[in-house]
């Protein structure tokens, strides 16, 4: 679902999303060699959900 919003010129628009029981959280990363990694889950991401990977 994509949401649209507006704001007066010069003010940052703010979109408030009310998550319902059925939603998907997505996260993506681009690494130095150009690969794109995408992950998704049916609950909000926390710091423990994101592994730290070194090359």
C-alpha distance matrix in Angstrom:
0.0 3.7 6.5 10.1 13.3 17.0 20.2 23.8 25.2 26.2 23.9 20.8 17.7 16.2 12.6 13.0 10.2 11.7 11.0 12.1 14.1 11.6 9.4 9.9 11.5 12.2 15.2 17.0 20.6 22.9 26.5 29.7 30.3 27.0 25.3 21.6 20.7 17.3 17.0 14.5 15.3 14.3 15.7 15.8 18.0 21.5 24.3 25.8 22.9 23.4 26.7 28.9 30.1 32.9 34.1
3.7 0.0 3.8 6.8 10.2 13.7 16.9 20.5 21.7 22.7 20.6 17.7 14.6 13.6 10.4 11.8 10.0 12.5 12.7 14.5 17.0 14.9 12.4 12.5 13.1 13.2 15.6 16.9 20.2 22.1 25.9 28.8 29.6 26.2 25.0 21.4 21.0 18.0 18.2 16.4 17.6 17.0 17.9 17.3 19.1 22.3 24.8 26.8 24.1 24.2 27.5 29.2 30.4 32.9 34.0
6.5 3.8 0.0 3.8 6.8 10.4 13.7 17.3 18.9 20.1 17.8 15.1 11.6 10.7 7.5 9.2 8.3 11.1 12.4 14.6 17.7 16.3 14.0 14.7 15.0 15.6 17.7 19.3 22.3 24.3 28.0 30.8 32.0 28.7 27.7 24.1 23.8 20.8 20.9 19.0 20.0 19.0 19.3 18.3 20.3 23.2 25.7 28.0 25.7 25.8 29.2 30.8 32.3 34.8 36.1
10.1 6.8 3.8 0.0 3.8 7.1 10.6 14.0 15.6 17.2 15.2 13.0 9.5 9.7 7.6 10.3 10.7 13.7 15.6 17.9 21.2 19.9 17.7 18.4 18.4 18.6 20.3 21.5 24.1 25.8 29.5 32.0 33.3 29.9 29.3 26.0 26.1 23.4 23.9 22.3 23.4 22.7 22.8 21.5 23.2 25.9 28.1 30.7 28.6 28.4 31.8 33.0 34.5 36.7 37.9
13.3 10.2 6.8 3.8 0.0 3.8 7.1 10.6 12.7 14.2 11.9 10.2 6.5 7.2 6.2 9.4 11.1 14.2 16.7 19.3 22.8 22.1 19.9 20.7 20.3 20.7 22.0 23.3 25.7 27.4 31.0 33.3 35.0 31.7 31.4 28.1 28.2 25.7 26.1 24.6 25.6 24.8 24.4 22.6 24.3 26.5 28.6 31.5 29.8 29.5 33.0 34.0 35.7 37.8 39.2
17.0 13.7 10.4 7.1 3.8 0.0 3.8 7.0 9.1 11.1 9.3 8.6 5.7 8.0 8.7 12.0 14.3 17.4 20.2 22.9 26.4 25.8 23.6 24.3 23.6 23.8 24.8 25.7 27.8 29.2 32.7 34.7 36.5 33.3 33.4 30.2 30.7 28.4 29.1 27.9 29.0 28.3 27.7 25.7 27.2 29.2 31.0 34.1 32.5 32.0 35.4 36.1 37.8 39.6 40.9
20.2 16.9 13.7 10.6 7.1 3.8 0.0 3.8 6.4 8.0 6.0 6.5 4.9 7.9 10.1 13.1 16.1 19.2 22.1 25.0 28.7 28.4 26.1 26.7 25.6 25.8 26.4 27.3 29.0 30.4 33.7 35.5 37.6 34.6 34.9 31.9 32.4 30.4 31.1 30.0 31.1 30.5 29.5 27.2 28.4 30.0 31.5 34.8 33.6 33.0 36.3 36.7 38.6 40.2 41.6
23.8 20.5 17.3 14.0 10.6 7.0 3.8 0.0 3.8 6.3 5.7 8.1 8.1 11.2 13.8 16.7 19.8 22.8 25.8 28.7 32.4 32.2 29.9 30.4 29.3 29.3 29.7 30.4 31.8 32.9 36.1 37.6 39.8 36.8 37.5 34.7 35.4 33.6 34.5 33.6 34.7 34.3 33.2 30.7 31.8 33.2 34.5 38.0 36.9 36.1 39.3 39.5 41.3 42.7 44.1
25.2 21.7 18.9 15.6 12.7 9.1 6.4 3.8 0.0 3.8 5.6 8.2 9.4 13.1 15.8 19.0 22.0 25.3 28.0 31.1 34.6 34.2 31.6 31.7 30.3 29.9 29.9 30.1 31.2 31.8 34.9 36.1 38.3 35.4 36.4 33.9 34.9 33.5 34.7 34.2 35.7 35.6 34.7 32.0 32.7 34.0 35.0 38.6 37.5 36.3 39.3 39.2 40.7 41.8 42.9
26.2 22.7 20.1 17.2 14.2 11.1 8.0 6.3 3.8 0.0 3.8 6.7 9.3 12.7 15.9 19.0 22.2 25.5 28.1 31.4 34.8 34.5 31.8 31.6 29.8 29.3 28.9 29.0 29.7 30.4 33.2 34.2 36.7 34.1 35.2 32.9 33.9 32.7 33.9 33.7 35.2 35.3 34.0 31.1 31.5 32.4 33.1 36.7 35.9 34.6 37.5 37.1 38.7 39.6 40.8
23.9 20.6 17.8 15.2 11.9 9.3 6.0 5.7 5.6 3.8 0.0 3.8 6.3 9.2 12.7 15.5 18.8 22.0 24.8 28.1 31.5 31.5 28.8 28.9 27.1 27.0 26.7 27.4 28.4 29.5 32.4 33.8 36.3 33.7 34.5 31.8 32.5 31.0 31.8 31.3 32.5 32.4 31.0 28.0 28.6 29.5 30.4 34.0 33.3 32.2 35.3 35.2 37.1 38.3 39.8
20.8 17.7 15.1 13.0 10.2 8.6 6.5 8.1 8.2 6.7 3.8 0.0 3.8 6.4 9.9 12.8 15.9 19.3 21.7 25.2 28.5 28.3 25.4 25.4 23.4 23.2 23.0 23.7 24.8 26.1 29.1 30.6 33.2 30.5 31.1 28.3 28.8 27.3 28.1 27.6 28.8 28.8 27.4 24.5 24.9 26.0 26.9 30.5 29.6 28.6 31.7 31.7 33.5 34.9 36.5
17.7 14.6 11.6 9.5 6.5 5.7 4.9 8.1 9.4 9.3 6.3 3.8 0.0 3.8 6.6 9.9 12.9 16.3 18.8 22.1 25.6 25.3 22.7 22.9 21.4 21.6 21.9 23.0 24.6 26.2 29.5 31.4 33.7 30.8 31.0 28.0 28.2 26.2 26.8 25.8 26.9 26.6 25.4 22.8 23.8 25.2 26.7 30.0 28.9 28.2 31.5 31.9 33.8 35.5 37.1
16.2 13.6 10.7 9.7 7.2 8.0 7.9 11.2 13.1 12.7 9.2 6.4 3.8 0.0 3.8 6.4 9.7 12.9 15.5 18.9 22.3 22.4 19.9 20.3 18.8 19.5 20.1 21.7 23.7 25.7 28.9 31.2 33.5 30.8 30.6 27.3 27.1 24.8 24.9 23.6 24.3 23.7 22.2 19.6 20.8 22.2 24.0 27.2 26.2 25.8 29.3 30.1 32.2 34.3 36.1
12.6 10.4 7.5 7.6 6.2 8.7 10.1 13.8 15.8 15.9 12.7 9.9 6.6 3.8 0.0 3.8 6.3 9.7 12.3 15.5 18.9 18.8 16.4 17.2 16.1 17.1 18.3 20.2 22.7 25.0 28.4 31.0 33.0 30.2 29.5 26.1 25.5 22.9 22.7 21.1 21.5 20.7 19.5 17.3 19.0 20.9 23.1 26.1 24.6 24.6 28.3 29.4 31.5 33.9 35.7
13.0 11.8 9.2 10.3 9.4 12.0 13.1 16.7 19.0 19.0 15.5 12.8 9.9 6.4 3.8 0.0 3.8 6.5 9.5 12.7 16.2 16.7 14.7 16.0 15.1 16.9 18.5 21.0 23.7 26.4 29.7 32.5 34.6 31.8 30.9 27.3 26.3 23.4 22.6 20.5 20.3 18.9 17.4 15.4 17.6 19.3 21.9 24.6 23.4 23.9 27.7 29.1 31.6 34.2 36.3
10.2 10.0 8.3 10.7 11.1 14.3 16.1 19.8 22.0 22.2 18.8 15.9 12.9 9.7 6.3 3.8 0.0 3.8 6.0 9.3 12.7 13.0 11.0 12.6 12.3 14.4 16.6 19.4 22.5 25.4 28.7 31.8 33.6 30.8 29.5 25.8 24.4 21.2 20.1 17.6 17.2 15.6 14.4 12.9 15.5 17.8 20.7 23.1 21.4 22.3 26.1 28.0 30.3 33.2 35.3
11.7 12.5 11.1 13.7 14.2 17.4 19.2 22.8 25.3 25.5 22.0 19.3 16.3 12.9 9.7 6.5 3.8 0.0 3.8 6.3 9.9 11.0 10.0 12.5 12.9 15.8 18.3 21.5 24.7 27.9 31.1 34.4 36.1 33.4 31.7 28.0 26.3 22.9 21.2 18.3 17.1 14.7 13.5 12.6 15.9 18.0 21.3 23.2 21.7 23.2 27.0 29.2 31.7 34.8 37.1
11.0 12.7 12.4 15.6 16.7 20.2 22.1 25.8 28.0 28.1 24.8 21.7 18.8 15.5 12.3 9.5 6.0 3.8 0.0 3.8 6.8 7.7 6.6 9.2 10.0 13.3 16.2 19.6 23.0 26.3 29.3 32.8 34.3 31.8 29.8 26.0 23.9 20.4 18.3 15.1 13.6 11.0 9.9 9.7 13.3 15.8 19.3 20.8 18.9 20.7 24.5 27.0 29.4 32.7 34.9
12.1 14.5 14.6 17.9 19.3 22.9 25.0 28.7 31.1 31.4 28.1 25.2 22.1 18.9 15.5 12.7 9.3 6.3 3.8 0.0 3.8 5.4 6.4 9.9 11.8 15.3 18.5 22.0 25.5 28.9 31.9 35.4 36.7 34.2 31.9 28.1 25.8 22.2 19.8 16.3 14.2 10.9 10.5 11.6 15.3 17.9 21.6 22.5 20.6 22.8 26.4 29.2 31.6 35.0 37.2
14.1 17.0 17.7 21.2 22.8 26.4 28.7 32.4 34.6 34.8 31.5 28.5 25.6 22.3 18.9 16.2 12.7 9.9 6.8 3.8 0.0 3.8 6.3 9.6 11.9 15.5 18.8 22.4 25.9 29.4 32.1 35.8 36.8 34.5 31.9 28.3 25.6 22.0 19.2 15.5 12.8 9.1 9.1 11.3 15.0 17.5 21.3 21.6 19.5 22.2 25.5 28.7 31.0 34.6 36.8
11.6 14.9 16.3 19.9 22.1 25.8 28.4 32.2 34.2 34.5 31.5 28.3 25.3 22.4 18.8 16.7 13.0 11.0 7.7 5.4 3.8 0.0 3.8 7.1 10.3 13.5 17.1 20.3 24.0 27.3 30.1 33.8 34.6 32.1 29.4 25.7 23.3 19.5 16.9 13.2 11.0 7.5 9.0 11.5 14.8 17.9 21.6 21.8 19.2 21.5 24.8 28.0 29.8 33.4 35.3
9.4 12.4 14.0 17.7 19.9 23.6 26.1 29.9 31.6 31.8 28.8 25.4 22.7 19.9 16.4 14.7 11.0 10.0 6.6 6.4 6.3 3.8 0.0 3.8 6.7 9.9 13.5 16.7 20.4 23.7 26.6 30.3 31.1 28.6 26.1 22.4 20.0 16.3 13.9 10.3 8.7 6.0 7.3 9.0 12.1 15.5 19.0 19.6 16.8 18.7 22.1 25.0 26.9 30.3 32.2
9.9 12.5 14.7 18.4 20.7 24.3 26.7 30.4 31.7 31.6 28.9 25.4 22.9 20.3 17.2 16.0 12.6 12.5 9.2 9.9 9.6 7.1 3.8 0.0 3.8 6.4 10.1 13.2 16.9 20.2 23.0 26.7 27.5 25.1 22.4 18.7 16.3 12.5 10.2 6.6 5.7 4.6 6.5 7.9 10.0 13.8 16.9 17.4 14.3 15.8 19.0 21.9 23.4 26.8 28.6
11.5 13.1 15.0 18.4 20.3 23.6 25.6 29.3 30.3 29.8 27.1 23.4 21.4 18.8 16.1 15.1 12.3 12.9 10.0 11.8 11.9 10.3 6.7 3.8 0.0 3.8 6.9 10.5 14.0 17.5 20.2 23.9 25.0 22.8 20.3 16.7 14.2 10.7 8.4 5.5 5.5 6.0 6.2 5.7 6.9 10.7 13.5 14.6 11.5 12.6 16.0 18.7 20.4 23.7 25.6
12.2 13.2 15.6 18.6 20.7 23.8 25.8 29.3 29.9 29.3 27.0 23.2 21.6 19.5 17.1 16.9 14.4 15.8 13.3 15.3 15.5 13.5 9.9 6.4 3.8 0.0 3.8 6.9 10.5 13.9 16.7 20.4 21.4 19.0 16.6 12.9 10.6 7.1 5.7 4.4 6.7 8.9 9.5 8.7 8.2 11.8 13.7 14.9 11.6 11.6 14.6 16.9 18.2 21.3 22.8
15.2 15.6 17.7 20.3 22.0 24.8 26.4 29.7 29.9 28.9 26.7 23.0 21.9 20.1 18.3 18.5 16.6 18.3 16.2 18.5 18.8 17.1 13.5 10.1 6.9 3.8 0.0 3.8 7.1 10.7 13.3 17.0 18.3 16.2 14.1 10.6 8.3 5.7 5.3 6.4 9.1 11.8 11.7 10.1 8.3 11.0 12.0 13.5 10.4 9.2 12.0 13.8 14.9 17.8 19.4
17.0 16.9 19.3 21.5 23.3 25.7 27.3 30.4 30.1 29.0 27.4 23.7 23.0 21.7 20.2 21.0 19.4 21.5 19.6 22.0 22.4 20.3 16.7 13.2 10.5 6.9 3.8 0.0 3.8 7.0 10.0 13.6 14.7 12.5 10.5 7.0 5.5 4.3 6.3 8.8 12.1 15.1 15.4 13.9 11.8 14.1 14.2 15.7 12.8 10.6 12.6 13.5 13.8 16.2 17.1
20.6 20.2 22.3 24.1 25.7 27.8 29.0 31.8 31.2 29.7 28.4 24.8 24.6 23.7 22.7 23.7 22.5 24.7 23.0 25.5 25.9 24.0 20.4 16.9 14.0 10.5 7.1 3.8 0.0 3.8 6.4 9.9 11.5 9.7 8.3 5.7 5.2 6.6 9.0 12.1 15.3 18.5 18.5 16.7 14.0 15.6 14.8 16.3 13.9 10.9 11.9 11.8 11.5 13.2 13.9
22.9 22.1 24.3 25.8 27.4 29.2 30.4 32.9 31.8 30.4 29.5 26.1 26.2 25.7 25.0 26.4 25.4 27.9 26.3 28.9 29.4 27.3 23.7 20.2 17.5 13.9 10.7 7.0 3.8 0.0 3.8 6.8 8.2 6.1 5.7 4.5 6.4 9.0 12.1 15.3 18.7 22.0 22.2 20.5 17.8 19.2 18.1 19.6 17.4 14.2 14.5 13.8 12.5 13.3 13.0
26.5 25.9 28.0 29.5 31.0 32.7 33.7 36.1 34.9 33.2 32.4 29.1 29.5 28.9 28.4 29.7 28.7 31.1 29.3 31.9 32.1 30.1 26.6 23.0 20.2 16.7 13.3 10.0 6.4 3.8 0.0 3.8 5.6 5.5 5.6 6.6 8.0 11.3 14.0 17.6 20.8 24.3 24.4 22.7 19.6 20.5 18.8 19.9 18.1 14.6 13.9 12.5 10.4 10.4 9.5
29.7 28.8 30.8 32.0 33.3 34.7 35.5 37.6 36.1 34.2 33.8 30.6 31.4 31.2 31.0 32.5 31.8 34.4 32.8 35.4 35.8 33.8 30.3 26.7 23.9 20.4 17.0 13.6 9.9 6.8 3.8 0.0 3.8 5.4 7.5 9.6 11.6 15.0 17.8 21.4 24.5 28.0 28.1 26.3 23.1 23.8 21.8 22.9 21.5 17.8 16.8 14.7 12.4 11.1 9.3
30.3 29.6 32.0 33.3 35.0 36.5 37.6 39.8 38.3 36.7 36.3 33.2 33.7 33.5 33.0 34.6 33.6 36.1 34.3 36.7 36.8 34.6 31.1 27.5 25.0 21.4 18.3 14.7 11.5 8.2 5.6 3.8 0.0 3.8 5.8 9.1 11.5 15.2 18.2 21.9 25.2 28.8 29.3 27.9 24.9 25.9 24.2 25.0 23.1 19.7 18.5 16.9 14.0 12.9 10.4
27.0 26.2 28.7 29.9 31.7 33.3 34.6 36.8 35.4 34.1 33.7 30.5 30.8 30.8 30.2 31.8 30.8 33.4 31.8 34.2 34.5 32.1 28.6 25.1 22.8 19.0 16.2 12.5 9.7 6.1 5.5 5.4 3.8 0.0 3.8 6.5 9.7 13.0 16.4 19.9 23.4 26.8 27.6 26.2 23.6 25.0 23.8 24.8 22.6 19.4 18.9 17.8 15.4 15.1 13.2
25.3 25.0 27.7 29.3 31.4 33.4 34.9 37.5 36.4 35.2 34.5 31.1 31.0 30.6 29.5 30.9 29.5 31.7 29.8 31.9 31.9 29.4 26.1 22.4 20.3 16.6 14.1 10.5 8.3 5.7 5.6 7.5 5.8 3.8 0.0 3.8 6.5 10.0 13.3 16.8 20.4 23.9 24.8 23.9 21.3 23.0 22.0 22.7 20.1 17.2 16.7 16.3 14.0 14.4 12.9
21.6 21.4 24.1 26.0 28.1 30.2 31.9 34.7 33.9 32.9 31.8 28.3 28.0 27.3 26.1 27.3 25.8 28.0 26.0 28.1 28.3 25.7 22.4 18.7 16.7 12.9 10.6 7.0 5.7 4.5 6.6 9.6 9.1 6.5 3.8 0.0 3.8 6.6 10.2 13.5 17.1 20.5 21.5 20.5 18.2 20.2 19.7 20.6 17.7 15.1 15.4 15.6 14.0 15.3 14.6
20.7 21.0 23.8 26.1 28.2 30.7 32.4 35.4 34.9 33.9 32.5 28.8 28.2 27.1 25.5 26.3 24.4 26.3 23.9 25.8 25.6 23.3 20.0 16.3 14.2 10.6 8.3 5.5 5.2 6.4 8.0 11.6 11.5 9.7 6.5 3.8 0.0 3.8 6.8 10.4 13.9 17.4 18.4 17.6 15.2 17.3 16.9 17.4 14.3 12.0 12.4 13.3 12.1 14.2 14.3
17.3 18.0 20.8 23.4 25.7 28.4 30.4 33.6 33.5 32.7 31.0 27.3 26.2 24.8 22.9 23.4 21.2 22.9 20.4 22.2 22.0 19.5 16.3 12.5 10.7 7.1 5.7 4.3 6.6 9.0 11.3 15.0 15.2 13.0 10.0 6.6 3.8 0.0 3.8 6.9 10.6 13.9 15.1 14.7 12.8 15.5 16.0 16.5 13.1 11.6 13.0 14.6 14.4 17.0 17.6
17.0 18.2 20.9 23.9 26.1 29.1 31.1 34.5 34.7 33.9 31.8 28.1 26.8 24.9 22.7 22.6 20.1 21.2 18.3 19.8 19.2 16.9 13.9 10.2 8.4 5.7 5.3 6.3 9.0 12.1 14.0 17.8 18.2 16.4 13.3 10.2 6.8 3.8 0.0 3.8 7.0 10.6 11.8 11.8 10.0 12.9 13.9 13.9 10.2 9.7 11.5 14.1 14.5 17.7 18.9
14.5 16.4 19.0 22.3 24.6 27.9 30.0 33.6 34.2 33.7 31.3 27.6 25.8 23.6 21.1 20.5 17.6 18.3 15.1 16.3 15.5 13.2 10.3 6.6 5.5 4.4 6.4 8.8 12.1 15.3 17.6 21.4 21.9 19.9 16.8 13.5 10.4 6.9 3.8 0.0 3.8 7.0 8.7 9.4 8.9 12.3 14.3 14.3 10.6 11.2 13.7 16.6 17.6 21.0 22.4
15.3 17.6 20.0 23.4 25.6 29.0 31.1 34.7 35.7 35.2 32.5 28.8 26.9 24.3 21.5 20.3 17.2 17.1 13.6 14.2 12.8 11.0 8.7 5.7 5.5 6.7 9.1 12.1 15.3 18.7 20.8 24.5 25.2 23.4 20.4 17.1 13.9 10.6 7.0 3.8 0.0 3.8 5.6 7.5 7.8 11.2 13.8 13.4 9.8 11.7 14.4 17.8 19.2 22.8 24.7
14.3 17.0 19.0 22.7 24.8 28.3 30.5 34.3 35.6 35.3 32.4 28.8 26.6 23.7 20.7 18.9 15.6 14.7 11.0 10.9 9.1 7.5 6.0 4.6 6.0 8.9 11.8 15.1 18.5 22.0 24.3 28.0 28.8 26.8 23.9 20.5 17.4 13.9 10.6 7.0 3.8 0.0 3.8 7.0 9.1 12.3 15.6 15.2 12.2 14.6 17.6 20.9 22.7 26.4 28.4
15.7 17.9 19.3 22.8 24.4 27.7 29.5 33.2 34.7 34.0 31.0 27.4 25.4 22.2 19.5 17.4 14.4 13.5 9.9 10.5 9.1 9.0 7.3 6.5 6.2 9.5 11.7 15.4 18.5 22.2 24.4 28.1 29.3 27.6 24.8 21.5 18.4 15.1 11.8 8.7 5.6 3.8 0.0 3.8 6.5 9.3 12.9 12.8 10.4 13.2 16.4 19.7 22.0 25.6 28.0
15.8 17.3 18.3 21.5 22.6 25.7 27.2 30.7 32.0 31.1 28.0 24.5 22.8 19.6 17.3 15.4 12.9 12.6 9.7 11.6 11.3 11.5 9.0 7.9 5.7 8.7 10.1 13.9 16.7 20.5 22.7 26.3 27.9 26.2 23.9 20.5 17.6 14.7 11.8 9.4 7.5 7.0 3.8 0.0 3.8 6.6 10.2 11.2 9.2 11.4 15.0 17.8 20.5 23.9 26.5
18.0 19.1 20.3 23.2 24.3 27.2 28.4 31.8 32.7 31.5 28.6 24.9 23.8 20.8 19.0 17.6 15.5 15.9 13.3 15.3 15.0 14.8 12.1 10.0 6.9 8.2 8.3 11.8 14.0 17.8 19.6 23.1 24.9 23.6 21.3 18.2 15.2 12.8 10.0 8.9 7.8 9.1 6.5 3.8 0.0 3.8 6.9 8.0 5.9 7.6 11.3 14.0 16.7 20.2 22.9
21.5 22.3 23.2 25.9 26.5 29.2 30.0 33.2 34.0 32.4 29.5 26.0 25.2 22.2 20.9 19.3 17.8 18.0 15.8 17.9 17.5 17.9 15.5 13.8 10.7 11.8 11.0 14.1 15.6 19.2 20.5 23.8 25.9 25.0 23.0 20.2 17.3 15.5 12.9 12.3 11.2 12.3 9.3 6.6 3.8 0.0 3.8 5.3 5.3 7.1 10.5 12.8 16.1 19.3 22.5
24.3 24.8 25.7 28.1 28.6 31.0 31.5 34.5 35.0 33.1 30.4 26.9 26.7 24.0 23.1 21.9 20.7 21.3 19.3 21.6 21.3 21.6 19.0 16.9 13.5 13.7 12.0 14.2 14.8 18.1 18.8 21.8 24.2 23.8 22.0 19.7 16.9 16.0 13.9 14.3 13.8 15.6 12.9 10.2 6.9 3.8 0.0 3.8 5.4 5.5 8.2 9.8 13.3 16.4 19.7
25.8 26.8 28.0 30.7 31.5 34.1 34.8 38.0 38.6 36.7 34.0 30.5 30.0 27.2 26.1 24.6 23.1 23.2 20.8 22.5 21.6 21.8 19.6 17.4 14.6 14.9 13.5 15.7 16.3 19.6 19.9 22.9 25.0 24.8 22.7 20.6 17.4 16.5 13.9 14.3 13.4 15.2 12.8 11.2 8.0 5.3 3.8 0.0 3.8 5.5 7.1 9.6 12.9 16.2 19.6
22.9 24.1 25.7 28.6 29.8 32.5 33.6 36.9 37.5 35.9 33.3 29.6 28.9 26.2 24.6 23.4 21.4 21.7 18.9 20.6 19.5 19.2 16.8 14.3 11.5 11.6 10.4 12.8 13.9 17.4 18.1 21.5 23.1 22.6 20.1 17.7 14.3 13.1 10.2 10.6 9.8 12.2 10.4 9.2 5.9 5.3 5.4 3.8 0.0 3.8 6.4 9.7 12.5 16.1 19.0
23.4 24.2 25.8 28.4 29.5 32.0 33.0 36.1 36.3 34.6 32.2 28.6 28.2 25.8 24.6 23.9 22.3 23.2 20.7 22.8 22.2 21.5 18.7 15.8 12.6 11.6 9.2 10.6 10.9 14.2 14.6 17.8 19.7 19.4 17.2 15.1 12.0 11.6 9.7 11.2 11.7 14.6 13.2 11.4 7.6 7.1 5.5 5.5 3.8 0.0 3.8 6.5 9.2 12.7 15.6
26.7 27.5 29.2 31.8 33.0 35.4 36.3 39.3 39.3 37.5 35.3 31.7 31.5 29.3 28.3 27.7 26.1 27.0 24.5 26.4 25.5 24.8 22.1 19.0 16.0 14.6 12.0 12.6 11.9 14.5 13.9 16.8 18.5 18.9 16.7 15.4 12.4 13.0 11.5 13.7 14.4 17.6 16.4 15.0 11.3 10.5 8.2 7.1 6.4 3.8 0.0 3.8 6.2 9.8 12.8
28.9 29.2 30.8 33.0 34.0 36.1 36.7 39.5 39.2 37.1 35.2 31.7 31.9 30.1 29.4 29.1 28.0 29.2 27.0 29.2 28.7 28.0 25.0 21.9 18.7 16.9 13.8 13.5 11.8 13.8 12.5 14.7 16.9 17.8 16.3 15.6 13.3 14.6 14.1 16.6 17.8 20.9 19.7 17.8 14.0 12.8 9.8 9.6 9.7 6.5 3.8 0.0 3.8 6.7 10.2
30.1 30.4 32.3 34.5 35.7 37.8 38.6 41.3 40.7 38.7 37.1 33.5 33.8 32.2 31.5 31.6 30.3 31.7 29.4 31.6 31.0 29.8 26.9 23.4 20.4 18.2 14.9 13.8 11.5 12.5 10.4 12.4 14.0 15.4 14.0 14.0 12.1 14.4 14.5 17.6 19.2 22.7 22.0 20.5 16.7 16.1 13.3 12.9 12.5 9.2 6.2 3.8 0.0 3.8 6.7
32.9 32.9 34.8 36.7 37.8 39.6 40.2 42.7 41.8 39.6 38.3 34.9 35.5 34.3 33.9 34.2 33.2 34.8 32.7 35.0 34.6 33.4 30.3 26.8 23.7 21.3 17.8 16.2 13.2 13.3 10.4 11.1 12.9 15.1 14.4 15.3 14.2 17.0 17.7 21.0 22.8 26.4 25.6 23.9 20.2 19.3 16.4 16.2 16.1 12.7 9.8 6.7 3.8 0.0 3.8
34.1 34.0 36.1 37.9 39.2 40.9 41.6 44.1 42.9 40.8 39.8 36.5 37.1 36.1 35.7 36.3 35.3 37.1 34.9 37.2 36.8 35.3 32.2 28.6 25.6 22.8 19.4 17.1 13.9 13.0 9.5 9.3 10.4 13.2 12.9 14.6 14.3 17.6 18.9 22.4 24.7 28.4 28.0 26.5 22.9 22.5 19.7 19.6 19.0 15.6 12.8 10.2 6.7 3.8 0.0
